[in-house]
Amino acid sequence: MSEAPVETPSTPRRLSRFQRIWLPVFWVGVGNAGILFLIATINLVTGSATIVNWVTAGFGAIAVLLAALFAQRLARVRATDLRFVKGTSAGRVVAVGWVAVIPLIVGGAVISVLFDLKADTVAGPFAGVLGSLGAVALIAMIGPGYTEYREALHVTIGVEMGDEMAARRRALRRPPQ
């Protein structure tokens, strides 16, 4: 019977199945938000959108990018699944919202064609939802999302590397001899 390899600081731990599933979701959300921000920028330049639409799309893109960066950092410092879950709960909601936006746009276009609806009938309510998603997402990420991330990061780094970091700090404070 073979033994499991011993994990040392020089051999990185593989990501858990949970983290391998969620990290791509975060980055797909970033891609979707980036696409919509690009579309909002084009619409702003051509005059078919207002500055408010552009700003809220930008807020959403920033929020989901923060969520992805927080999740990537937690995975990189080898956070356990529980710490990853606690540190990314707000970010996962934001990411799933942005992952769902593109299929909703495509679904709305298909429904408008099938039922011969005017574009304003379908796009009007959706523009309000998109604006709300962007603003609320940023508020969620700079408030509870950041707090959850910092707590998970502190517990992960503080427990697993606290003694080493404290020794480094003491060595830096010690005058040279």
GUDO-876952 format. One line per 2 residues: their letters; for each residue x, y, z of N, C-alpha, C, O. Coordinates in Angstrom, 1 decimal. Layout:
N
A> X/Y/Z/X/Y/Z/X/Y/Z/X/Y/Z ~ ... .
This chain:
177
MS> 0.8/-1.2/0.0/0.0/0.0/0.0/0.9/1.2/0.0/1.8/1.3/0.8 ~ 0.6/2.2/-0.9/1.5/3.3/-1.0/0.9/4.4/0.0/-0.3/4.6/0.2 .
EA> 1.8/5.2/0.5/1.5/6.2/1.4/1.2/7.5/0.6/1.8/7.7/-0.5 ~ 0.4/8.4/1.2/0.1/9.7/0.5/1.4/10.5/0.7/2.1/10.5/1.7 .
PV> 1.7/11.4/-0.3/2.9/12.2/-0.2/2.7/13.2/0.9/1.7/13.7/1.2 ~ 3.8/13.4/1.6/3.9/14.4/2.7/3.9/15.8/2.1/4.7/16.1/1.2 .
ET> 3.0/16.6/2.7/3.0/18.0/2.2/4.0/18.9/3.0/3.9/19.0/4.2 ~ 4.9/19.5/2.2/5.9/20.4/2.8/5.7/21.7/2.2/5.0/21.9/1.2 .
PS> 6.3/22.8/2.8/6.1/24.1/2.2/6.6/24.2/0.8/6.1/25.0/0.0 ~ 7.5/23.3/0.4/8.0/23.4/-1.0/7.1/22.6/-2.0/7.3/22.8/-3.2 .
TP> 6.2/21.8/-1.5/5.3/21.0/-2.4/3.9/21.6/-2.2/3.3/21.4/-1.1 ~ 3.4/22.4/-3.1/2.1/23.0/-2.9/1.0/22.0/-2.9/1.0/21.0/-3.6 .
RR> 0.0/22.3/-2.1/-1.2/21.5/-2.0/-2.1/21.8/-3.2/-2.2/22.9/-3.7 ~ -2.6/20.7/-3.7/-3.5/20.9/-4.9/-4.8/21.5/-4.4/-5.2/21.4/-3.2 .
LS> -5.4/22.2/-5.3/-6.7/22.9/-4.9/-7.7/21.8/-4.7/-7.7/20.7/-5.4 ~ -8.6/22.0/-3.8/-9.7/21.1/-3.5/-10.7/21.1/-4.7/-10.7/22.0/-5.6 .
RF> -11.5/20.1/-4.8/-12.5/20.0/-5.8/-13.4/21.3/-5.8/-13.8/21.8/-6.8 ~ -13.8/21.7/-4.6/-14.7/22.8/-4.4/-14.0/24.1/-5.0/-14.7/24.9/-5.7 .
QR> -12.7/24.3/-4.7/-12.0/25.5/-5.2/-11.8/25.4/-6.7/-11.8/26.4/-7.4 ~ -11.5/24.1/-7.2/-11.4/24.0/-8.7/-12.7/24.3/-9.4/-12.6/24.7/-10.6 .
IW> -13.8/24.1/-8.8/-15.1/24.4/-9.4/-15.3/25.9/-9.4/-15.7/26.5/-10.4 ~ -15.1/26.5/-8.2/-15.5/27.9/-8.0/-14.5/28.9/-8.7/-15.0/30.0/-9.1 .
LP> -13.3/28.7/-8.7/-12.3/29.7/-9.3/-12.7/30.0/-10.8/-12.7/31.1/-11.2 ~ -13.0/29.0/-11.6/-13.4/29.3/-13.0/-14.7/30.1/-13.1/-14.9/31.0/-13.9 .
VF> -15.6/29.8/-12.1/-16.9/30.6/-12.1/-16.6/32.1/-11.8/-17.2/32.9/-12.5 ~ -15.7/32.4/-10.9/-15.3/33.8/-10.7/-14.7/34.4/-11.9/-15.1/35.5/-12.3 .
WV> -13.8/33.7/-12.6/-13.2/34.3/-13.8/-14.1/34.4/-15.0/-14.0/35.3/-15.8 ~ -15.1/33.5/-15.1/-16.2/33.6/-16.2/-17.0/34.9/-15.8/-17.4/35.6/-16.8 .
GV> -17.3/35.1/-14.6/-18.0/36.3/-14.2/-17.3/37.5/-14.5/-17.9/38.5/-15.0 ~ -15.9/37.5/-14.3/-15.1/38.7/-14.7/-15.2/38.9/-16.2/-15.3/40.0/-16.7 .
GN> -15.1/37.8/-17.0/-15.2/37.9/-18.5/-16.6/38.5/-18.9/-16.6/39.4/-19.8 ~ -17.6/38.0/-18.3/-19.0/38.5/-18.6/-19.1/40.0/-18.3/-19.6/40.8/-19.1 .
AG> -18.6/40.4/-17.1/-18.7/41.8/-16.7/-17.9/42.6/-17.6/-18.3/43.8/-18.0 ~ -16.7/42.1/-18.0/-15.9/42.9/-18.9/-16.5/43.1/-20.3/-16.4/44.2/-20.9 .
IL> -17.2/42.0/-20.8/-17.9/42.1/-22.1/-19.0/43.2/-22.0/-19.2/44.0/-22.8 ~ -19.8/43.1/-20.9/-20.9/44.1/-20.7/-20.3/45.5/-20.5/-21.0/46.5/-20.9 .
FL> -19.2/45.6/-19.8/-18.6/47.0/-19.7/-18.2/47.5/-21.0/-18.3/48.7/-21.3 ~ -17.6/46.6/-21.9/-17.2/47.0/-23.2/-18.4/47.5/-24.0/-18.4/48.5/-24.7 .
IA> -19.5/46.7/-23.9/-20.7/47.0/-24.7/-21.2/48.4/-24.1/-21.7/49.2/-24.9 ~ -21.2/48.6/-22.8/-21.7/49.8/-22.2/-20.8/51.0/-22.7/-21.3/52.1/-22.9 .
TI> -19.5/50.8/-22.8/-18.6/51.8/-23.3/-19.0/52.2/-24.8/-19.0/53.4/-25.1 ~ -19.1/51.2/-25.6/-19.5/51.4/-27.0/-20.8/52.1/-27.1/-21.0/53.1/-27.9 .
NL> -21.8/51.7/-26.3/-23.1/52.4/-26.3/-23.0/53.8/-25.8/-23.8/54.7/-26.2 ~ -22.1/54.1/-24.8/-21.9/55.4/-24.3/-21.4/56.3/-25.4/-21.8/57.5/-25.6 .
VT> -20.4/55.8/-26.1/-19.7/56.6/-27.2/-20.7/56.8/-28.4/-20.7/57.9/-28.9 ~ -21.5/55.9/-28.7/-22.5/56.0/-29.8/-23.7/56.8/-29.4/-24.5/57.2/-30.2 .
GS> -23.9/57.1/-28.1/-25.0/57.9/-27.6/-26.3/57.1/-27.3/-27.3/57.6/-27.1 ~ -26.2/55.7/-27.3/-27.4/54.9/-27.1/-27.5/54.5/-25.6/-28.4/53.8/-25.2 .
AT> -26.6/55.0/-24.8/-26.6/54.7/-23.3/-26.2/56.0/-22.6/-25.6/56.8/-23.1 ~ -26.6/56.0/-21.3/-26.3/57.2/-20.5/-25.0/56.8/-19.7/-24.6/55.7/-19.6 .
IV> -24.5/57.9/-19.1/-23.3/57.7/-18.2/-23.6/56.8/-17.0/-22.7/56.1/-16.5 ~ -24.9/56.9/-16.6/-25.3/56.0/-15.4/-25.1/54.6/-15.8/-24.6/53.8/-15.0 .
NW> -25.6/54.2/-17.0/-25.4/52.8/-17.4/-23.9/52.4/-17.4/-23.6/51.3/-17.0 ~ -23.1/53.2/-17.9/-21.7/52.9/-18.0/-21.1/52.8/-16.7/-20.3/51.9/-16.4 .
VT> -21.4/53.7/-15.7/-20.8/53.7/-14.4/-21.3/52.4/-13.6/-20.4/51.8/-13.0 ~ -22.5/52.1/-13.7/-23.0/50.9/-13.0/-22.4/49.6/-13.6/-22.1/48.7/-12.9 .
AG> -22.2/49.6/-14.9/-21.5/48.4/-15.5/-20.1/48.4/-15.0/-19.5/47.3/-14.8 ~ -19.4/49.5/-14.9/-18.1/49.6/-14.4/-18.0/49.1/-12.9/-17.1/48.4/-12.5 .
FG> -19.0/49.5/-12.1/-19.1/49.1/-10.7/-19.2/47.6/-10.6/-18.5/46.9/-9.9 ~ -20.0/47.0/-11.5/-20.2/45.6/-11.5/-18.9/44.8/-11.9/-18.5/43.8/-11.3 .
AI> -18.2/45.4/-12.9/-16.9/44.8/-13.4/-15.9/44.8/-12.3/-15.2/43.9/-12.1 ~ -15.8/46.0/-11.6/-14.9/46.1/-10.5/-15.2/45.1/-9.3/-14.3/44.5/-8.8 .
AV> -16.5/45.0/-9.0/-16.9/44.1/-7.9/-16.6/42.6/-8.2/-16.0/42.0/-7.3 ~ -16.9/42.2/-9.4/-16.6/40.8/-9.7/-15.1/40.5/-9.9/-14.6/39.4/-9.6 .
LL> -14.4/41.5/-10.3/-12.9/41.4/-10.4/-12.3/41.3/-8.9/-11.5/40.5/-8.7 ~ -12.8/42.1/-8.0/-12.4/42.0/-6.6/-12.7/40.6/-6.1/-11.9/40.0/-5.4 .
AA> -13.9/40.1/-6.4/-14.3/38.8/-5.9/-13.4/37.7/-6.4/-13.0/36.8/-5.6 ~ -13.0/37.8/-7.7/-12.1/36.8/-8.3/-10.7/36.9/-7.7/-10.1/35.9/-7.4 .
LF> -10.3/38.1/-7.5/-8.9/38.3/-6.9/-8.9/37.8/-5.4/-7.9/37.1/-5.0 ~ -9.9/38.0/-4.7/-10.0/37.6/-3.3/-10.0/36.0/-3.3/-9.3/35.4/-2.5 .
AQ> -10.8/35.4/-4.1/-10.9/34.0/-4.2/-9.5/33.4/-4.6/-9.1/32.4/-4.1 ~ -8.9/34.0/-5.6/-7.6/33.5/-6.1/-6.6/33.6/-5.0/-5.7/32.6/-4.8 .
RL> -6.6/34.6/-4.3/-5.6/34.8/-3.2/-5.8/33.8/-2.1/-4.9/33.2/-1.6 ~ -7.1/33.5/-1.7/-7.3/32.5/-0.7/-6.9/31.1/-1.1/-6.4/30.3/-0.3 .
AR> -7.1/30.8/-2.4/-6.7/29.5/-2.9/-5.2/29.5/-2.9/-4.6/28.4/-2.6 ~ -4.5/30.6/-3.3/-3.0/30.6/-3.3/-2.4/30.4/-2.0/-1.3/29.8/-1.9 .
VR> -3.0/30.9/-0.9/-2.4/30.7/0.4/-2.9/29.4/1.1/-2.7/29.3/2.3 ~ -3.5/28.6/0.3/-3.9/27.2/0.7/-5.0/27.3/1.8/-4.9/26.5/2.7 .
AT> -6.0/28.1/1.6/-7.1/28.2/2.5/-7.8/26.8/2.4/-8.0/26.3/1.4 ~ -8.3/26.4/3.6/-9.2/25.2/3.6/-10.5/25.5/2.9/-10.8/26.7/2.7 .
DL> -11.3/24.5/2.6/-12.6/24.7/2.0/-13.5/25.6/2.8/-14.2/26.5/2.3 ~ -13.5/25.3/4.1/-14.3/26.1/5.0/-13.9/27.6/5.0/-14.8/28.5/5.0 .
RF> -12.6/27.8/5.1/-12.1/29.2/5.1/-12.4/29.9/3.7/-12.7/31.0/3.6 ~ -12.3/29.1/2.6/-12.6/29.6/1.3/-14.0/29.9/1.2/-14.4/31.0/0.6 .
VK> -14.9/29.1/1.7/-16.4/29.3/1.6/-16.7/30.6/2.4/-17.4/31.5/1.9 ~ -16.1/30.7/3.6/-16.4/31.9/4.5/-15.8/33.1/3.9/-16.5/34.2/4.0 .
GT> -14.7/33.0/3.2/-14.0/34.2/2.7/-14.6/34.7/1.3/-14.3/35.8/0.9 ~ -15.4/33.8/0.7/-15.9/34.2/-0.7/-17.4/34.1/-0.7/-17.9/34.1/-1.9 .
SA> -18.1/34.1/0.4/-19.6/34.0/0.3/-20.2/35.1/-0.5/-21.0/34.9/-1.4 ~ -19.9/36.4/-0.2/-20.4/37.5/-0.9/-19.9/37.5/-2.4/-20.7/37.8/-3.3 .
GR> -18.7/37.2/-2.6/-18.1/37.2/-3.9/-18.7/36.1/-4.8/-18.9/36.3/-6.0 ~ -19.1/34.9/-4.2/-19.7/33.9/-5.0/-21.1/34.4/-5.5/-21.5/34.0/-6.6 .
VV> -21.8/35.1/-4.7/-23.1/35.6/-5.1/-22.9/36.6/-6.3/-23.7/36.6/-7.3 ~ -21.9/37.5/-6.1/-21.7/38.5/-7.2/-21.2/37.7/-8.5/-21.7/38.1/-9.6 .
AV> -20.4/36.8/-8.4/-19.9/36.0/-9.5/-21.0/35.3/-10.2/-21.1/35.3/-11.5 ~ -21.9/34.6/-9.5/-23.0/33.9/-10.1/-23.9/34.9/-10.8/-24.5/34.5/-11.9 .
GW> -24.1/36.0/-10.2/-25.0/37.0/-10.8/-24.4/37.4/-12.2/-25.2/37.6/-13.1 ~ -23.1/37.6/-12.3/-22.5/38.0/-13.5/-22.4/36.9/-14.5/-22.4/37.1/-15.7 .
VA> -22.3/35.7/-14.0/-22.3/34.5/-14.9/-23.7/34.4/-15.6/-23.8/34.0/-16.7 ~ -24.7/34.7/-14.8/-26.1/34.5/-15.3/-26.5/35.6/-16.3/-27.5/35.5/-17.0 .
VI> -25.8/36.7/-16.3/-26.2/37.9/-17.1/-26.3/37.6/-18.6/-27.3/37.9/-19.2 ~ -25.2/37.0/-19.1/-25.1/36.7/-20.6/-26.3/35.8/-21.0/-26.9/36.1/-22.0 .
PL> -26.5/34.6/-20.3/-27.6/33.8/-20.8/-29.0/34.5/-20.6/-29.9/34.2/-21.4 ~ -29.1/35.4/-19.7/-30.3/36.2/-19.6/-30.5/37.1/-20.8/-31.6/37.3/-21.3 .
IV> -29.4/37.7/-21.2/-29.5/38.6/-22.4/-29.9/37.8/-23.6/-30.8/38.2/-24.4 ~ -29.2/36.7/-23.8/-29.5/35.9/-25.0/-31.0/35.3/-24.9/-31.7/35.3/-25.9 .
GG> -31.4/34.9/-23.7/-32.8/34.4/-23.5/-33.8/35.5/-23.8/-34.8/35.3/-24.4 ~ -33.5/36.7/-23.3/-34.4/37.9/-23.6/-34.5/38.2/-25.1/-35.6/38.5/-25.6 .
AV> -33.4/38.1/-25.8/-33.4/38.3/-27.3/-34.3/37.2/-27.9/-35.0/37.5/-28.9 ~ -34.1/36.0/-27.5/-34.9/34.9/-28.1/-36.4/35.0/-27.9/-37.2/34.9/-28.8 .
IS> -36.7/35.4/-26.6/-38.1/35.6/-26.3/-38.7/36.7/-27.1/-39.8/36.7/-27.5 ~ -37.9/37.8/-27.2/-38.5/39.0/-28.0/-38.7/38.6/-29.4/-39.7/39.1/-30.0 .
VL> -37.9/37.8/-30.0/-38.1/37.3/-31.4/-39.3/36.4/-31.5/-40.1/36.5/-32.4 ~ -39.3/35.4/-30.6/-40.4/34.4/-30.6/-41.8/35.0/-30.4/-42.7/34.6/-31.1 .
FD> -41.9/36.0/-29.5/-43.2/36.6/-29.2/-43.4/37.9/-29.9/-44.3/38.6/-29.6 ~ -42.5/38.3/-30.8/-42.6/39.5/-31.6/-42.8/40.7/-30.7/-43.7/41.5/-30.9 .
LK> -41.9/40.8/-29.7/-41.9/42.0/-28.7/-41.0/43.1/-29.2/-40.0/42.8/-29.9 ~ -41.3/44.3/-28.8/-40.4/45.4/-29.1/-39.2/45.3/-28.2/-39.3/44.8/-27.1 .
AD> -38.1/45.8/-28.7/-36.8/45.7/-27.9/-36.9/46.4/-26.6/-36.4/46.0/-25.6 ~ -37.7/47.6/-26.5/-37.8/48.3/-25.3/-38.6/47.5/-24.2/-38.3/47.7/-23.0 .
TV> -39.5/46.7/-24.7/-40.3/45.9/-23.7/-39.4/44.9/-23.0/-39.6/44.7/-21.8 ~ -38.4/44.4/-23.6/-37.5/43.4/-23.0/-36.3/44.1/-22.4/-36.0/43.7/-21.3 .
AG> -35.7/45.0/-23.1/-34.5/45.7/-22.6/-34.7/46.7/-21.5/-33.8/46.8/-20.6 ~ -35.8/47.3/-21.4/-36.1/48.3/-20.4/-35.9/47.7/-18.9/-35.1/48.3/-18.2 .
PF> -36.7/46.7/-18.6/-36.5/46.2/-17.2/-35.2/45.6/-17.0/-34.6/45.6/-15.9 ~ -34.6/45.0/-18.0/-33.2/44.4/-17.9/-32.2/45.4/-17.6/-31.2/45.2/-16.8 .
AG> -32.3/46.6/-18.2/-31.3/47.7/-17.9/-31.3/48.1/-16.4/-30.3/48.3/-15.8 ~ -32.5/48.1/-15.8/-32.6/48.5/-14.4/-32.0/47.4/-13.5/-31.3/47.7/-12.6 .
VL> -32.2/46.1/-13.9/-31.6/45.0/-13.1/-30.1/45.0/-13.2/-29.4/44.8/-12.3 ~ -29.6/45.3/-14.4/-28.2/45.3/-14.6/-27.5/46.4/-13.8/-26.5/46.3/-13.2 .
GS> -28.2/47.6/-13.8/-27.6/48.7/-13.0/-27.7/48.4/-11.6/-26.7/48.8/-10.8 ~ -28.7/47.8/-11.1/-28.8/47.5/-9.7/-27.8/46.4/-9.3/-27.1/46.5/-8.3 .
LG> -27.6/45.5/-10.2/-26.6/44.4/-10.0/-25.2/45.0/-9.8/-24.4/44.6/-8.9 ~ -24.8/46.0/-10.7/-23.5/46.6/-10.6/-23.3/47.4/-9.3/-22.3/47.2/-8.7 .
AV> -24.3/48.2/-8.9/-24.1/49.0/-7.7/-24.1/48.2/-6.5/-23.3/48.4/-5.6 ~ -25.1/47.2/-6.4/-25.2/46.4/-5.2/-24.0/45.5/-5.1/-23.5/45.2/-4.0 .
AL> -23.5/45.0/-6.2/-22.3/44.1/-6.2/-21.1/44.8/-5.6/-20.4/44.2/-4.8 ~ -20.9/46.0/-6.0/-19.7/46.8/-5.5/-19.9/47.0/-4.0/-18.9/46.9/-3.2 .
IA> -21.1/47.4/-3.6/-21.3/47.6/-2.1/-21.1/46.4/-1.4/-20.5/46.4/-0.3 ~ -21.5/45.2/-1.9/-21.4/43.9/-1.2/-19.9/43.6/-1.1/-19.5/43.0/-0.1 .
MI> -19.1/43.9/-2.1/-17.7/43.5/-2.1/-16.8/44.4/-1.3/-15.9/43.9/-0.7 ~ -17.1/45.7/-1.2/-16.3/46.6/-0.4/-16.7/46.6/1.1/-16.0/47.1/1.9 .
GP> -17.9/46.0/1.4/-18.4/45.9/2.7/-18.1/44.5/3.3/-17.0/44.1/3.6 ~ -19.2/43.7/3.3/-19.1/42.3/3.9/-18.1/41.4/3.1/-17.5/40.6/3.7 .
GY> -18.0/41.6/1.8/-17.1/40.7/1.0/-15.7/40.9/1.4/-15.0/39.9/1.6 ~ -15.2/42.1/1.6/-13.8/42.4/2.0/-13.6/41.9/3.4/-12.5/41.3/3.7 .
TE> -14.6/42.1/4.3/-14.4/41.7/5.7/-14.3/40.2/5.8/-13.4/39.6/6.5 ~ -15.1/39.4/5.0/-15.1/38.0/5.0/-13.7/37.5/4.5/-13.1/36.6/5.0 .
YR> -13.3/38.1/3.4/-12.0/37.8/2.8/-10.9/38.0/3.8/-10.0/37.1/3.9 ~ -10.8/39.1/4.4/-9.7/39.4/5.4/-9.7/38.5/6.6/-8.7/38.1/7.0 .
EA> -10.9/38.1/7.1/-11.0/37.2/8.2/-10.4/35.8/7.8/-9.7/35.2/8.5 ~ -10.9/35.4/6.6/-10.4/34.0/6.1/-8.9/34.1/5.9/-8.2/33.1/6.2 .
LH> -8.4/35.2/5.3/-7.0/35.3/5.0/-6.2/35.4/6.3/-5.1/34.7/6.5 ~ -6.7/36.1/7.3/-6.0/36.2/8.6/-5.9/34.9/9.3/-4.9/34.5/9.8 .
VT> -7.0/34.1/9.3/-7.0/32.8/10.0/-6.1/31.9/9.2/-5.4/31.1/9.9 ~ -6.1/31.9/7.9/-5.3/31.0/7.1/-3.8/31.3/7.4/-3.0/30.4/7.7 .
IG> -3.4/32.5/7.2/-2.0/32.9/7.3/-1.6/32.9/8.8/-0.5/32.5/9.1 ~ -2.4/33.5/9.6/-2.1/33.6/11.0/-1.9/32.3/11.7/-1.0/32.1/12.5 .
VE> -2.7/31.3/11.4/-2.6/30.0/12.1/-1.5/29.2/11.5/-0.7/28.6/12.2 ~ -1.4/29.1/10.2/-0.4/28.3/9.6/1.0/28.9/9.4/2.0/28.1/9.4 .
MG> 1.1/30.2/9.4/2.4/30.8/9.2/2.7/31.8/10.3/3.7/32.6/10.1 ~ 1.9/31.9/11.3/2.1/33.0/12.3/3.4/32.9/13.0/4.0/34.0/13.2 .
DE> 3.9/31.8/13.4/5.1/31.7/14.1/6.3/32.1/13.2/7.2/32.9/13.7 ~ 6.3/31.7/12.0/7.4/32.1/11.1/7.3/33.6/10.8/8.4/34.2/10.8 .
MA> 6.1/34.2/10.6/6.0/35.6/10.4/6.5/36.4/11.6/7.1/37.4/11.5 ~ 6.1/35.9/12.8/6.5/36.6/14.0/8.0/36.6/14.2/8.6/37.6/14.6 .
AR> 8.7/35.5/13.8/10.1/35.4/13.9/10.8/36.3/12.9/11.8/37.0/13.2 ~ 10.2/36.5/11.7/10.7/37.4/10.7/10.6/38.8/11.3/11.6/39.6/11.1 .
RR> 9.5/39.2/11.9/9.3/40.5/12.4/10.3/40.8/13.5/10.9/41.9/13.5 ~ 10.5/39.9/14.4/11.5/40.1/15.5/12.9/40.3/14.9/13.7/41.1/15.4 .
AL> 13.2/39.5/13.8/14.6/39.6/13.2/14.8/40.9/12.6/15.9/41.5/12.6 ~ 13.7/41.5/12.0/13.8/42.8/11.4/14.0/43.9/12.4/14.6/44.9/12.1 .
RR> 13.4/43.7/13.6/13.5/44.8/14.6/14.8/44.7/15.3/15.3/45.7/15.9 ~ 15.5/43.6/15.3/16.7/43.4/16.0/17.8/44.2/15.3/18.0/44.1/14.1 .
PP> 18.6/45.0/16.1/19.6/45.8/15.4/20.8/44.9/14.9/21.1/43.9/15.6 ~ 21.4/45.3/13.8/22.5/44.5/13.3/23.7/44.5/14.3/23.9/45.5/15.0 .
Q> 24.4/43.4/14.3/25.5/43.3/15.3/26.8/43.2/14.5/27.9/43.1/15.1 .
